Amino acid sequence: MTNDEQFLIDNITTELIVLVMQDFRCDMETAMDKVYSSVTYDKLTDMRTGLYFQSPLYVYDFLREELELSPRAV
């Protein structure tokens, strides 16, 4: 992973955490746990998917759907 790729992933991850905090009304620690333990984050950090090239809102659509379907989302 290059520095540029890591930068993109870090920026998207930060946005995902903020969006989870807003939409799921949770604190930062809970939001971070939700993001970092998600399948979406696994895909985001998998260079083969190219997901890190997408916009944070595009990635968040996947994450939100995953969290809404997950029994531990609330």
N, C-alpha and C positions, 0 to 999 in steps of 0.2 A: 504494500500500500504506500503510495506516495504522500508527501506532505499535503499536496493539493487535494487529494482524495480524502485524507483525514480531516482537512479543513471543511470540506463540503459536508461530510458526515457529522462532524461536531456542530456545525451551524444548523443542519436539519434537526438534529437531536435536541438542541436547545429550543427550537421552535416547537417541536413535538411536546416537550415538557410543559411549555407555557400553555399550549392549546389544551392539553389534558387537564392542567390545573383549572383552566377556565370552564371547560365543558363538563368536567366531572366534579367540579367544586371540591378539590382536594388540595392538600398542602404539597410543597415541592418534593419532599421526601417520598410521598406516596406516588406522585406523578413520575418521579424518576424510576421508582420500582416498576411501575406499570410499563414504562417505555423500555427500560433495559431488559426486562424479562419477557418481552413480546417477540412473537414470530416475526413481526414487521421489522423490529430492530435487527434481528438476525439477517433478514433479507437485505436491509439497508447496508449492513456491514459486509455483505457478501459481494465482492467486486464483480462476480459473474452476472449478477442481476442488473447492474447499472442503475439501480434505484437511487443511488446517491446523486445522480445527475438530474433527478426530478425536483420539482418545487416542494417545499415543506408541506403545503396544503394538499398536494397530490398524495404524498406519502401518508399524511395524516388521515386521509380518507380510508386507507387500508387499516391503519392503527385503530381508528374510531370503530370501524366495523368489527375488528377483532375484539376490542374491549367490550363492545356492546353484546357480543355473543358469548363472552367469557363469563362464567358464573362468579368469578372473583372480581369482576370489573367495578362493582359498586361497594 
